[in-house]
Amino acid sequence: MQYRIVYQVVPAGIGPDDYEPHELPRAETVLELSDPEPVGMVGAQPLEYGPPIPEVKRAIRTATGLSVDDEPIILRLDPA
């Protein structure tokens, strides 16, 4: 399933006290990720979770050439 992902990247070597969130550039991409998994029902509606955040971060790193030390921060994850 394709997802539109909006994210920011904390570069390697930058700690949480070294930046303000508004200082990091935002990026957006569409990636193919695993389908959501059903986990139960809420009322009459099926409840699904997914894809897992580690999978999303791995996909961003692969698609953009980030190092394993760069930390993607997922802001939005929506079906494309």
All heavy atoms as a GROMACS GRO file, in nm:
protein
  616
    1MET      N    1   0.084  -0.117   0.000
    1MET     CA    2   0.000   0.000   0.000
    1MET      C    3   0.090   0.124   0.000
    1MET      O    4   0.192   0.128   0.067
    1MET     CB    5  -0.090  -0.002   0.123
    1MET     CG    6  -0.184   0.109   0.135
    1MET     SD    7  -0.300   0.080   0.271
    1MET     CE    8  -0.409   0.213   0.240
    2GLN      N    9   0.049   0.226  -0.074
    2GLN     CA   10   0.128   0.349  -0.078
    2GLN      C   11   0.082   0.446   0.031
    2GLN      O   12  -0.038   0.461   0.056
    2GLN     CB   13   0.117   0.415  -0.214
    2GLN     CG   14   0.190   0.340  -0.322
    2GLN     CD   15   0.205   0.425  -0.446
    2GLN    OE1   16   0.122   0.510  -0.475
    2GLN    NE2   17   0.313   0.403  -0.518
    3TYR      N   18   0.181   0.512   0.092
    3TYR     CA   19   0.154   0.611   0.196
    3TYR      C   20   0.226   0.741   0.163
    3TYR      O   21   0.339   0.740   0.114
    3TYR     CB   22   0.206   0.562   0.332
    3TYR     CG   23   0.126   0.448   0.390
    3TYR    CD1   24   0.158   0.317   0.359
    3TYR    CD2   25   0.020   0.473   0.475
    3TYR    CE1   26   0.085   0.212   0.412
    3TYR    CE2   27  -0.054   0.369   0.528
    3TYR     CZ   28  -0.021   0.239   0.497
    3TYR     OH   29  -0.092   0.136   0.550
    4ARG      N   30   0.161   0.853   0.194
    4ARG     CA   31   0.224   0.984   0.185
    4ARG      C   32   0.277   1.014   0.325
    4ARG      O   33   0.204   1.014   0.423
    4ARG     CB   34   0.122   1.090   0.142
    4ARG     CG   35   0.180   1.229   0.128
    4ARG     CD   36   0.080   1.329   0.072
    4ARG     NE   37   0.003   1.279  -0.039
    4ARG     CZ   38   0.046   1.263  -0.165
    4ARG    NH1   39   0.169   1.295  -0.194
    4ARG    NH2   40  -0.032   1.217  -0.259
    5ILE      N   41   0.408   1.040   0.331
    5ILE     CA   42   0.475   1.060   0.460
    5ILE      C   43   0.534   1.200   0.463
    5ILE      O   44   0.607   1.240   0.373
    5ILE     CB   45   0.587   0.957   0.479
    5ILE    CG1   46   0.532   0.816   0.462
    5ILE    CG2   47   0.653   0.974   0.615
    5ILE    CD1   48   0.639   0.712   0.438
    6VAL      N   49   0.500   1.276   0.567
    6VAL     CA   50   0.560   1.406   0.591
    6VAL      C   51   0.652   1.387   0.711
    6VAL      O   52   0.611   1.330   0.813
    6VAL     CB   53   0.454   1.514   0.620
    6VAL    CG1   54   0.519   1.647   0.651
    6VAL    CG2   55   0.356   1.526   0.504
    7TYR      N   56   0.776   1.431   0.696
    7TYR     CA   57   0.874   1.405   0.801
    7TYR      C   58   0.979   1.516   0.808
    7TYR      O   59   0.991   1.599   0.718
    7TYR     CB   60   0.943   1.271   0.778
    7TYR     CG   61   1.023   1.266   0.650
    7TYR    CD1   62   1.160   1.290   0.651
    7TYR    CD2   63   0.963   1.237   0.528
    7TYR    CE1   64   1.234   1.288   0.534
    7TYR    CE2   65   1.036   1.234   0.411
    7TYR     CZ   66   1.171   1.259   0.414
    7TYR     OH   67   1.244   1.257   0.298
    8GLN      N   68   1.053   1.516   0.918
    8GLN     CA   69   1.171   1.599   0.937
    8GLN      C   70   1.285   1.505   0.972
    8GLN      O   71   1.261   1.392   1.014
    8GLN     CB   72   1.150   1.700   1.050
    8GLN     CG   73   1.046   1.804   1.021
    8GLN     CD   74   1.021   1.894   1.140
    8GLN    OE1   75   0.981   1.847   1.244
    8GLN    NE2   76   1.045   2.022   1.123
    9VAL      N   77   1.408   1.549   0.956
    9VAL     CA   78   1.524   1.465   0.988
    9VAL      C   79   1.613   1.539   1.088
    9VAL      O   80   1.652   1.654   1.064
    9VAL     CB   81   1.605   1.430   0.862
    9VAL    CG1   82   1.730   1.352   0.900
    9VAL    CG2   83   1.519   1.352   0.764
   10VAL      N   84   1.643   1.472   1.197
   10VAL     CA   85   1.743   1.522   1.291
   10VAL      C   86   1.876   1.461   1.246
   10VAL      O   87   1.893   1.338   1.250
   10VAL     CB   88   1.711   1.479   1.436
   10VAL    CG1   89   1.820   1.529   1.531
   10VAL    CG2   90   1.575   1.531   1.479
   11PRO      N   91   1.970   1.544   1.199
   11PRO     CA   92   2.098   1.491   1.151
   11PRO      C   93   2.178   1.423   1.262
   11PRO      O   94   2.164   1.455   1.379
   11PRO     CB   95   2.171   1.615   1.100
   11PRO     CG   96   2.066   1.719   1.082
   11PRO     CD   97   1.960   1.688   1.183
   12ALA      N   98   2.261   1.329   1.221
   12ALA     CA   99   2.348   1.259   1.316
   12ALA      C  100   2.431   1.359   1.394
   12ALA      O  101   2.476   1.459   1.340
   12ALA     CB  102   2.439   1.162   1.240
   13GLY      N  103   2.448   1.333   1.523
   13GLY     CA  104   2.530   1.418   1.607
   13GLY      C  105   2.457   1.536   1.667
   13GLY      O  106   2.513   1.613   1.743
   14ILE      N  107   2.330   1.554   1.633
   14ILE     CA  108   2.250   1.664   1.688
   14ILE      C  109   2.164   1.610   1.801
   14ILE      O  110   2.089   1.515   1.782
   14ILE     CB  111   2.160   1.727   1.579
   14ILE    CG1  112   2.242   1.778   1.462
   14ILE    CG2  113   2.071   1.836   1.638
   14ILE    CD1  114   2.333   1.892   1.495
   15GLY      N  115   2.177   1.667   1.917
   15GLY     CA  116   2.099   1.622   2.032
   15GLY      C  117   1.969   1.698   2.045
   15GLY      O  118   1.945   1.797   1.976
   16PRO      N  119   1.880   1.652   2.133
   16PRO     CA  120   1.748   1.716   2.147
   16PRO      C  121   1.754   1.860   2.196
   16PRO      O  122   1.660   1.936   2.174
   16PRO     CB  123   1.676   1.627   2.248
   16PRO     CG  124   1.783   1.548   2.316
   16PRO     CD  125   1.899   1.539   2.222
   17ASP      N  126   1.864   1.901   2.258
   17ASP     CA  127   1.876   2.039   2.305
   17ASP      C  128   1.945   2.130   2.202
   17ASP      O  129   1.962   2.248   2.226
   17ASP     CB  130   1.957   2.045   2.435
   17ASP     CG  131   1.883   1.975   2.549
   17ASP    OD1  132   1.759   1.973   2.546
   17ASP    OD2  133   1.950   1.923   2.639
   18ASP      N  134   1.983   2.073   2.087
   18ASP     CA  135   2.060   2.147   1.988
   18ASP      C  136   1.976   2.206   1.875
   18ASP      O  137   2.030   2.267   1.783
   18ASP     CB  138   2.167   2.057   1.926
   18ASP     CG  139   2.268   2.009   2.029
   18ASP    OD1  140   2.288   2.080   2.130
   18ASP    OD2  141   2.326   1.902   2.009
   19TYR      N  142   1.846   2.188   1.876
   19TYR     CA  143   1.762   2.240   1.768
   19TYR      C  144   1.622   2.268   1.819
   19TYR      O  145   1.581   2.218   1.923
   19TYR     CB  146   1.756   2.141   1.652
   19TYR     CG  147   1.676   2.017   1.683
   19TYR    CD1  148   1.540   2.010   1.655
   19TYR    CD2  149   1.734   1.907   1.744
   19TYR    CE1  150   1.465   1.899   1.687
   19TYR    CE2  151   1.661   1.795   1.776
   19TYR     CZ  152   1.526   1.791   1.747
   19TYR     OH  153   1.453   1.681   1.778
   20GLU      N  154   1.550   2.347   1.744
   20GLU     CA  155   1.407   2.369   1.767
   20GLU      C  156   1.335   2.300   1.651
   20GLU      O  157   1.383   2.305   1.537
   20GLU     CB  158   1.375   2.519   1.766
   20GLU     CG  159   1.433   2.596   1.883
   20GLU     CD  160   1.371   2.556   2.016
   20GLU    OE1  161   1.251   2.521   2.020
   20GLU    OE2  162   1.444   2.558   2.117
   21PRO      N  163   1.222   2.237   1.675
   21PRO     CA  164   1.152   2.165   1.568
   21PRO      C  165   1.126   2.250   1.443
   21PRO      O  166   1.136   2.200   1.331
   21PRO     CB  167   1.021   2.121   1.633
   21PRO     CG  168   1.056   2.108   1.778
   21PRO     CD  169   1.156   2.218   1.804
   22HIS      N  170   1.097   2.379   1.461
   22HIS     CA  171   1.070   2.464   1.344
   22HIS      C  172   1.195   2.490   1.260
   22HIS      O  173   1.186   2.537   1.148
   22HIS     CB  174   1.005   2.596   1.387
   22HIS     CG  175   1.098   2.686   1.462
   22HIS    ND1  176   1.116   2.676   1.598
   22HIS    CD2  177   1.180   2.786   1.420
   22HIS    CE1  178   1.205   2.767   1.636
   22HIS    NE2  179   1.245   2.835   1.531
   23GLU      N  180   1.314   2.460   1.315
   23GLU     CA  181   1.439   2.482   1.242
   23GLU      C  182   1.471   2.368   1.145
   23GLU      O  183   1.553   2.385   1.055
   23GLU     CB  184   1.556   2.497   1.340
   23GLU     CG  185   1.545   2.618   1.428
   23GLU     CD  186   1.651   2.623   1.536
   23GLU    OE1  187   1.714   2.519   1.567
   23GLU    OE2  188   1.671   2.732   1.590
   24LEU      N  189   1.409   2.252   1.165
   24LEU     CA  190   1.436   2.138   1.078
   24LEU      C  191   1.349   2.147   0.952
   24LEU      O  192   1.229   2.172   0.961
   24LEU     CB  193   1.404   2.007   1.150
   24LEU     CG  194   1.485   1.978   1.275
   24LEU    CD1  195   1.433   1.852   1.343
   24LEU    CD2  196   1.633   1.964   1.242
   25PRO      N  197   1.408   2.126   0.834
   25PRO     CA  198   1.327   2.130   0.713
   25PRO      C  199   1.230   2.013   0.707
   25PRO      O  200   1.260   1.904   0.756
   25PRO     CB  201   1.430   2.122   0.600
   25PRO     CG  202   1.550   2.061   0.662
   25PRO     CD  203   1.548   2.098   0.807
   26ARG      N  204   1.113   2.037   0.649
   26ARG     CA  205   1.014   1.932   0.629
   26ARG      C  206   1.031   1.874   0.490
   26ARG      O  207   1.068   1.944   0.397
   26ARG     CB  208   0.872   1.986   0.641
   26ARG     CG  209   0.832   2.018   0.781
   26ARG     CD  210   0.689   2.065   0.786
   26ARG     NE  211   0.654   2.094   0.923
   26ARG     CZ  212   0.536   2.069   0.975
   26ARG    NH1  213   0.440   2.019   0.902
   26ARG    NH2  214   0.513   2.096   1.101
   27ALA      N  215   1.001   1.747   0.478
   27ALA     CA  216   1.003   1.681   0.347
   27ALA      C  217   0.880   1.592   0.337
   27ALA      O  218   0.819   1.557   0.438
   27ALA     CB  219   1.130   1.599   0.331
   28GLU      N  220   0.845   1.557   0.215
   28GLU     CA  221   0.729   1.471   0.191
   28GLU      C  222   0.766   1.372   0.081
   28GLU      O  223   0.834   1.406  -0.015
   28GLU     CB  224   0.611   1.557   0.147
   28GLU     CG  225   0.484   1.480   0.128
   28GLU     CD  226   0.366   1.569   0.097
   28GLU    OE1  227   0.359   1.682   0.152
   28GLU    OE2  228   0.281   1.527   0.018
   29THR      N  229   0.721   1.249   0.099
   29THR     CA  230   0.745   1.146  -0.001
   29THR      C  231   0.630   1.047  -0.001
   29THR      O  232   0.554   1.040   0.095
   29THR     CB  233   0.880   1.074   0.025
   29THR    OG1  234   0.909   0.989  -0.085
   29THR    CG2  235   0.878   0.993   0.152
   30VAL      N  236   0.617   0.972  -0.108
   30VAL     CA  237   0.520   0.864  -0.116
   30VAL      C  238   0.599   0.735  -0.129
   30VAL      O  239   0.684   0.722  -0.217
   30VAL     CB  240   0.425   0.881  -0.237
   30VAL    CG1  241   0.332   0.761  -0.250
   30VAL    CG2  242   0.344   1.009  -0.222
   31LEU      N  243   0.572   0.640  -0.038
   31LEU     CA  244   0.646   0.514  -0.036
   31LEU      C  245   0.550   0.396  -0.027
   31LEU      O  246   0.441   0.408   0.030
   31LEU     CB  247   0.741   0.509   0.084
   31LEU     CG  248   0.853   0.612   0.087
   31LEU    CD1  249   0.927   0.606   0.219
   31LEU    CD2  250   0.948   0.591  -0.029
   32GLU      N  251   0.595   0.285  -0.081
   32GLU     CA  252   0.520   0.159  -0.070
   32GLU      C  253   0.560   0.092   0.061
   32GLU      O  254   0.678   0.064   0.084
   32GLU     CB  255   0.555   0.069  -0.189
   32GLU     CG  256   0.475  -0.057  -0.197
   32GLU     CD  257   0.332  -0.035  -0.242
   32GLU    OE1  258   0.305   0.060  -0.318
   32GLU    OE2  259   0.245  -0.113  -0.198
   33LEU      N  260   0.462   0.069   0.148
   33LEU     CA  261   0.485   0.007   0.278
   33LEU      C  262   0.386  -0.107   0.299
   33LEU      O  263   0.293  -0.124   0.219
   33LEU     CB  264   0.470   0.111   0.390
   33LEU     CG  265   0.564   0.231   0.383
   33LEU    CD1  266   0.519   0.339   0.480
   33LEU    CD2  267   0.706   0.189   0.412
   34SER      N  268   0.405  -0.183   0.405
   34SER     CA  269   0.316  -0.296   0.431
   34SER      C  270   0.173  -0.249   0.457
   34SER      O  271   0.149  -0.137   0.503
   34SER     CB  272   0.367  -0.378   0.549
   34SER     OG  273   0.367  -0.302   0.667
   35ASP      N  274   0.080  -0.337   0.427
   35ASP     CA  275  -0.062  -0.307   0.450
   35ASP      C  276  -0.091  -0.304   0.599
   35ASP      O  277  -0.025  -0.373   0.678
   35ASP     CB  278  -0.151  -0.412   0.384
   35ASP     CG  279  -0.147  -0.406   0.233
   35ASP    OD1  280  -0.111  -0.299   0.179
   35ASP    OD2  281  -0.178  -0.506   0.168
   36PRO      N  282  -0.191  -0.224   0.640
   36PRO     CA  283  -0.229  -0.223   0.781
   36PRO      C  284  -0.282  -0.360   0.824
   36PRO      O  285  -0.340  -0.432   0.743
   36PRO     CB  286  -0.339  -0.119   0.791
   36PRO     CG  287  -0.353  -0.058   0.658
   36PRO     CD  288  -0.271  -0.134   0.561
   37GLU      N  289  -0.260  -0.395   0.949
   37GLU     CA  290  -0.307  -0.523   1.001
   37GLU      C  291  -0.431  -0.501   1.086
   37GLU      O  292  -0.434  -0.412   1.171
   37GLU     CB  293  -0.199  -0.588   1.086
   37GLU     CG  294  -0.076  -0.627   1.007
   37GLU     CD  295   0.023  -0.702   1.091
   37GLU    OE1  296  -0.016  -0.765   1.191
   37GLU    OE2  297   0.141  -0.698   1.055
   38PRO      N  298  -0.536  -0.581   1.064
   38PRO     CA  299  -0.654  -0.570   1.149
   38PRO      C  300  -0.624  -0.617   1.291
   38PRO      O  301  -0.554  -0.717   1.310
   38PRO     CB  302  -0.757  -0.661   1.081
   38PRO     CG  303  -0.678  -0.752   0.994
   38PRO     CD  304  -0.548  -0.683   0.963
   39VAL      N  305  -0.672  -0.542   1.389
   39VAL     CA  306  -0.646  -0.578   1.528
   39VAL      C  307  -0.774  -0.596   1.609
   39VAL      O  308  -0.768  -0.629   1.726
   39VAL     CB  309  -0.553  -0.475   1.598
   39VAL    CG1  310  -0.416  -0.480   1.538
   39VAL    CG2  311  -0.611  -0.338   1.593
   40GLY      N  312  -0.888  -0.571   1.549
   40GLY     CA  313  -1.013  -0.588   1.621
   40GLY      C  314  -1.121  -0.498   1.565
   40GLY      O  315  -1.112  -0.449   1.453
   41MET      N  316  -1.222  -0.477   1.647
   41MET     CA  317  -1.335  -0.395   1.606
   41MET      C  318  -1.360  -0.287   1.711
   41MET      O  319  -1.339  -0.309   1.830
   41MET     CB  320  -1.461  -0.480   1.593
   41MET     CG  321  -1.452  -0.591   1.489
   41MET     SD  322  -1.453  -0.531   1.321
   41MET     CE  323  -1.624  -0.493   1.298
   42VAL      N  324  -1.403  -0.171   1.665
   42VAL     CA  325  -1.449  -0.064   1.753
   42VAL      C  326  -1.592  -0.038   1.710
   42VAL      O  327  -1.616   0.019   1.603
   42VAL     CB  328  -1.362   0.063   1.738
   42VAL    CG1  329  -1.422   0.175   1.820
   42VAL    CG2  330  -1.219   0.036   1.779
   43GLY      N  331  -1.686  -0.084   1.792
   43GLY     CA  332  -1.825  -0.079   1.749
   43GLY      C  333  -1.839  -0.172   1.630
   43GLY      O  334  -1.803  -0.288   1.635
   44ALA      N  335  -1.887  -0.116   1.519
   44ALA     CA  336  -1.902  -0.196   1.397
   44ALA      C  337  -1.791  -0.170   1.297
   44ALA      O  338  -1.793  -0.221   1.187
   44ALA     CB  339  -2.038  -0.166   1.334
   45GLN      N  340  -1.692  -0.088   1.336
   45GLN     CA  341  -1.584  -0.051   1.245
   45GLN      C  342  -1.458  -0.133   1.274
   45GLN      O  343  -1.418  -0.147   1.389
   45GLN     CB  344  -1.549   0.098   1.261
   45GLN     CG  345  -1.662   0.192   1.228
   45GLN     CD  346  -1.698   0.186   1.081
   45GLN    OE1  347  -1.612   0.178   0.996
   45GLN    NE2  348  -1.827   0.188   1.052
   46PRO      N  349  -1.394  -0.185   1.168
   46PRO     CA  350  -1.268  -0.257   1.192
   46PRO      C  351  -1.156  -0.159   1.233
   46PRO      O  352  -1.150  -0.047   1.184
   46PRO     CB  353  -1.237  -0.321   1.057
   46PRO     CG  354  -1.314  -0.242   0.957
   46PRO     CD  355  -1.432  -0.185   1.029
   47LEU      N  356  -1.071  -0.203   1.323
   47LEU     CA  357  -0.959  -0.124   1.370
   47LEU      C  358  -0.832  -0.182   1.310
   47LEU      O  359  -0.807  -0.303   1.321
   47LEU     CB  360  -0.952  -0.126   1.522
   47LEU     CG  361  -0.839  -0.048   1.589
   47LEU    CD1  362  -0.850   0.101   1.556
   47LEU    CD2  363  -0.841  -0.069   1.738
   48GLU      N  364  -0.751  -0.098   1.244
   48GLU     CA  365  -0.628  -0.144   1.180
   48GLU      C  366  -0.511  -0.057   1.226
   48GLU      O  367  -0.527   0.063   1.244
   48GLU     CB  368  -0.639  -0.134   1.028
   48GLU     CG  369  -0.748  -0.219   0.970
   48GLU     CD  370  -0.760  -0.202   0.820
   48GLU    OE1  371  -0.731  -0.093   0.768
   48GLU    OE2  372  -0.798  -0.300   0.755
   49TYR      N  373  -0.396  -0.120   1.244
   49TYR     CA  374  -0.273  -0.048   1.276
   49TYR      C  375  -0.169  -0.080   1.170
   49TYR      O  376  -0.162  -0.190   1.120
   49TYR     CB  377  -0.218  -0.092   1.412
   49TYR     CG  378  -0.294  -0.041   1.530
   49TYR    CD1  379  -0.360  -0.128   1.614
   49TYR    CD2  380  -0.301   0.094   1.556
   49TYR    CE1  381  -0.431  -0.082   1.723
   49TYR    CE2  382  -0.371   0.141   1.665
   49TYR     CZ  383  -0.436   0.052   1.748
   49TYR     OH  384  -0.506   0.098   1.856
   50GLY      N  385  -0.086   0.018   1.141
   50GLY     CA  386   0.024  -0.012   1.052
   50GLY      C  387   0.048   0.101   0.957
   50GLY      O  388  -0.033   0.192   0.947
   51PRO      N  389   0.155   0.098   0.890
   51PRO     CA  390   0.269   0.009   0.910
   51PRO      C  391   0.349   0.049   1.033
   51PRO      O  392   0.336   0.161   1.082
   51PRO     CB  393   0.350   0.027   0.781
   51PRO     CG  394   0.319   0.166   0.739
   51PRO     CD  395   0.176   0.191   0.780
   52PRO      N  396   0.434  -0.041   1.084
   52PRO     CA  397   0.512  -0.010   1.203
   52PRO      C  398   0.609   0.107   1.178
   52PRO      O  399   0.667   0.118   1.069
   52PRO     CB  400   0.590  -0.138   1.232
   52PRO     CG  401   0.525  -0.244   1.150
   52PRO     CD  402   0.455  -0.177   1.037
   53ILE      N  403   0.626   0.193   1.276
   53ILE     CA  404   0.714   0.311   1.264
   53ILE      C  405   0.858   0.272   1.227
   53ILE      O  406   0.918   0.338   1.142
   53ILE     CB  407   0.710   0.397   1.392
   53ILE    CG1  408   0.570   0.458   1.408
   53ILE    CG2  409   0.815   0.507   1.389
   53ILE    CD1  410   0.524   0.546   1.294
   54PRO      N  411   0.917   0.165   1.285
   54PRO     CA  412   1.053   0.128   1.241
   54PRO      C  413   1.060   0.098   1.090
   54PRO      O  414   1.158   0.132   1.024
   54PRO     CB  415   1.086   0.005   1.325
   54PRO     CG  416   1.005   0.022   1.449
   54PRO     CD  417   0.875   0.085   1.400
   55GLU      N  418   0.955   0.037   1.035
   55GLU     CA  419   0.951   0.011   0.891
   55GLU      C  420   0.946   0.142   0.812
   55GLU      O  421   1.014   0.158   0.710
   55GLU     CB  422   0.829  -0.074   0.855
   55GLU     CG  423   0.814  -0.097   0.706
   55GLU     CD  424   0.684  -0.165   0.668
   55GLU    OE1  425   0.616  -0.222   0.756
   55GLU    OE2  426   0.651  -0.161   0.549
   56VAL      N  427   0.868   0.239   0.861
   56VAL     CA  428   0.857   0.368   0.793
   56VAL      C  429   0.992   0.440   0.794
   56VAL      O  430   1.037   0.492   0.692
   56VAL     CB  431   0.748   0.456   0.860
   56VAL    CG1  432   0.742   0.593   0.795
   56VAL    CG2  433   0.613   0.387   0.854
   57LYS      N  434   1.059   0.442   0.909
   57LYS     CA  435   1.189   0.508   0.919
   57LYS      C  436   1.293   0.441   0.829
   57LYS      O  437   1.371   0.508   0.763
   57LYS     CB  438   1.238   0.509   1.064
   57LYS     CG  439   1.157   0.603   1.152
   57LYS     CD  440   1.211   0.606   1.292
   57LYS     CE  441   1.134   0.708   1.377
   57LYS     NZ  442   1.193   0.723   1.510
   58ARG      N  443   1.291   0.307   0.824
   58ARG     CA  444   1.383   0.234   0.736
   58ARG      C  445   1.358   0.270   0.590
   58ARG      O  446   1.451   0.292   0.512
   58ARG     CB  447   1.363   0.083   0.756
   58ARG     CG  448   1.485   0.009   0.794
   58ARG     CD  449   1.468  -0.142   0.807
   58ARG     NE  450   1.335  -0.196   0.814
   58ARG     CZ  451   1.268  -0.223   0.925
   58ARG    NH1  452   1.321  -0.198   1.043
   58ARG    NH2  453   1.147  -0.275   0.920
   59ALA      N  454   1.231   0.277   0.551
   59ALA     CA  455   1.194   0.310   0.413
   59ALA      C  456   1.238   0.453   0.377
   59ALA      O  457   1.287   0.477   0.266
   59ALA     CB  458   1.044   0.294   0.393
   60ILE      N  459   1.222   0.547   0.470
   60ILE     CA  460   1.267   0.685   0.445
   60ILE      C  461   1.418   0.688   0.427
   60ILE      O  462   1.469   0.751   0.335
   60ILE     CB  463   1.223   0.779   0.560
   60ILE    CG1  464   1.072   0.799   0.557
   60ILE    CG2  465   1.295   0.913   0.550
   60ILE    CD1  466   1.017   0.871   0.678
   61ARG      N  467   1.490   0.620   0.516
   61ARG     CA  468   1.637   0.617   0.505
   61ARG      C  469   1.681   0.558   0.371
   61ARG      O  470   1.770   0.612   0.306
   61ARG     CB  471   1.697   0.534   0.619
   61ARG     CG  472   1.699   0.606   0.751
   61ARG     CD  473   1.776   0.525   0.856
   61ARG     NE  474   1.772   0.594   0.982
   61ARG     CZ  475   1.696   0.557   1.085
   61ARG    NH1  476   1.619   0.452   1.076
   61ARG    NH2  477   1.699   0.628   1.197
   62THR      N  478   1.618   0.450   0.329
   62THR     CA  479   1.654   0.385   0.203
   62THR      C  480   1.622   0.475   0.084
   62THR      O  481   1.704   0.491  -0.007
   62THR     CB  482   1.579   0.251   0.189
   62THR    OG1  483   1.615   0.167   0.299
   62THR    CG2  484   1.613   0.182   0.059
   63ALA      N  485   1.504   0.535   0.085
   63ALA     CA  486   1.460   0.617  -0.030
   63ALA      C  487   1.539   0.747  -0.042
   63ALA      O  488   1.556   0.799  -0.153
   63ALA     CB  489   1.311   0.648  -0.017
   64THR      N  490   1.587   0.801   0.069
   64THR     CA  491   1.652   0.932   0.065
   64THR      C  492   1.803   0.926   0.084
   64THR      O  493   1.870   1.029   0.075
   64THR     CB  494   1.593   1.025   0.173
   64THR    OG1  495   1.615   0.966   0.301
   64THR    CG2  496   1.445   1.046   0.152
   65GLY      N  497   1.856   0.809   0.115
   65GLY     CA  498   2.000   0.797   0.132
   65GLY      C  499   2.050   0.847   0.267
   65GLY      O  500   2.168   0.878   0.281
   66LEU      N  501   1.962   0.856   0.365
   66LEU     CA  502   2.005   0.898   0.499
   66LEU      C  503   2.092   0.791   0.563
   66LEU      O  504   2.076   0.672   0.534
   66LEU     CB  505   1.884   0.923   0.589
   66LEU     CG  506   1.789   1.035   0.552
   66LEU    CD1  507   1.669   1.036   0.646
   66LEU    CD2  508   1.859   1.168   0.555
   67SER      N  509   2.178   0.832   0.652
   67SER     CA  510   2.258   0.734   0.726
   67SER      C  511   2.173   0.675   0.838
   67SER      O  512   2.069   0.731   0.876
   67SER     CB  513   2.384   0.799   0.783
   67SER     OG  514   2.353   0.872   0.900
   68VAL      N  515   2.220   0.565   0.895
   68VAL     CA  516   2.146   0.503   1.005
   68VAL      C  517   2.148   0.590   1.129
   68VAL      O  518   2.066   0.570   1.220
   68VAL     CB  519   2.201   0.361   1.038
   68VAL    CG1  520   2.179   0.267   0.923
   68VAL    CG2  521   2.346   0.367   1.076
   69ASP      N  522   2.239   0.689   1.134
   69ASP     CA  523   2.246   0.778   1.250
   69ASP      C  524   2.155   0.900   1.237
   69ASP      O  525   2.128   0.968   1.336
   69ASP     CB  526   2.390   0.824   1.271
   69ASP     CG  527   2.481   0.708   1.305
   69ASP    OD1  528   2.436   0.616   1.376
   69ASP    OD2  529   2.598   0.710   1.262
   70ASP      N  530   2.107   0.930   1.116
   70ASP     CA  531   2.009   1.037   1.098
   70ASP      C  532   1.873   0.985   1.146
   70ASP      O  533   1.839   0.869   1.123
   70ASP     CB  534   1.998   1.077   0.950
   70ASP     CG  535   2.125   1.141   0.899
   70ASP    OD1  536   2.194   1.209   0.977
   70ASP    OD2  537   2.154   1.122   0.779
   71GLU      N  538   1.799   1.068   1.216
   71GLU     CA  539   1.673   1.024   1.277
   71GLU      C  540   1.552   1.090   1.211
   71GLU      O  541   1.525   1.208   1.234
   71GLU     CB  542   1.674   1.055   1.427
   71GLU     CG  543   1.552   1.007   1.501
   71GLU     CD  544   1.537   0.855   1.498
   71GLU    OE1  545   1.639   0.783   1.488
   71GLU    OE2  546   1.423   0.809   1.504
   72PRO      N  547   1.477   1.016   1.128
   72PRO     CA  548   1.354   1.072   1.072
   72PRO      C  549   1.248   1.087   1.182
   72PRO      O  550   1.232   1.000   1.267
   72PRO     CB  551   1.308   0.967   0.970
   72PRO     CG  552   1.421   0.875   0.951
   72PRO     CD  553   1.505   0.883   1.075
   73ILE      N  554   1.179   1.200   1.181
   73ILE     CA  555   1.068   1.225   1.272
   73ILE      C  556   0.942   1.227   1.185
   73ILE      O  557   0.927   1.313   1.099
   73ILE     CB  558   1.084   1.359   1.346
   73ILE    CG1  559   1.212   1.358   1.427
   73ILE    CG2  560   0.963   1.388   1.433
   73ILE    CD1  561   1.247   1.495   1.485
   74ILE      N  562   0.854   1.131   1.207
   74ILE     CA  563   0.733   1.118   1.127
   74ILE      C  564   0.629   1.219   1.177
   74ILE      O  565   0.589   1.215   1.292
   74ILE     CB  566   0.675   0.975   1.135
   74ILE    CG1  567   0.781   0.868   1.113
   74ILE    CG2  568   0.556   0.960   1.040
   74ILE    CD1  569   0.855   0.878   0.984
   75LEU      N  570   0.586   1.309   1.090
   75LEU     CA  571   0.485   1.408   1.126
   75LEU      C  572   0.345   1.364   1.083
   75LEU      O  573   0.248   1.387   1.154
   75LEU     CB  574   0.518   1.543   1.064
   75LEU     CG  575   0.655   1.601   1.102
   75LEU    CD1  576   0.681   1.730   1.025
   75LEU    CD2  577   0.664   1.626   1.250
   76ARG      N  578   0.337   1.305   0.964
   76ARG     CA  579   0.208   1.255   0.911
   76ARG      C  580   0.234   1.129   0.831
   76ARG      O  581   0.334   1.117   0.762
   76ARG     CB  582   0.144   1.357   0.819
   76ARG     CG  583   0.090   1.479   0.891
   76ARG     CD  584   0.006   1.559   0.798
   76ARG     NE  585  -0.105   1.475   0.756
   76ARG     CZ  586  -0.230   1.517   0.750
   76ARG    NH1  587  -0.260   1.639   0.779
   76ARG    NH2  588  -0.327   1.436   0.712
   77LEU      N  589   0.138   1.038   0.839
   77LEU     CA  590   0.144   0.914   0.763
   77LEU      C  591   0.003   0.884   0.718
   77LEU      O  592  -0.082   0.845   0.797
   77LEU     CB  593   0.199   0.802   0.853
   77LEU     CG  594   0.207   0.663   0.794
   77LEU    CD1  595   0.309   0.659   0.680
   77LEU    CD2  596   0.245   0.561   0.901
   78ASP      N  597  -0.024   0.909   0.590
   78ASP     CA  598  -0.160   0.894   0.536
   78ASP      C  599  -0.158   0.805   0.412
   78ASP      O  600  -0.061   0.810   0.335
   78ASP     CB  601  -0.216   1.031   0.494
   78ASP     CG  602  -0.224   1.127   0.610
   78ASP    OD1  603  -0.277   1.089   0.715
   78ASP    OD2  604  -0.179   1.242   0.594
   79PRO      N  605  -0.263   0.726   0.390
   79PRO     CA  606  -0.270   0.652   0.264
   79PRO      C  607  -0.266   0.750   0.147
   79PRO      O  608  -0.326   0.856   0.151
   79PRO     CB  609  -0.406   0.581   0.272
   79PRO     CG  610  -0.437   0.574   0.418
   79PRO     CD  611  -0.376   0.698   0.478
   80ALA      N  612  -0.191   0.713   0.044
   80ALA     CA  613  -0.176   0.800  -0.073
   80ALA      C  614  -0.292   0.780  -0.170
   80ALA      O  615  -0.356   0.680  -0.174
   80ALA     CB  616  -0.045   0.771  -0.143
   0.00000   0.00000   0.00000
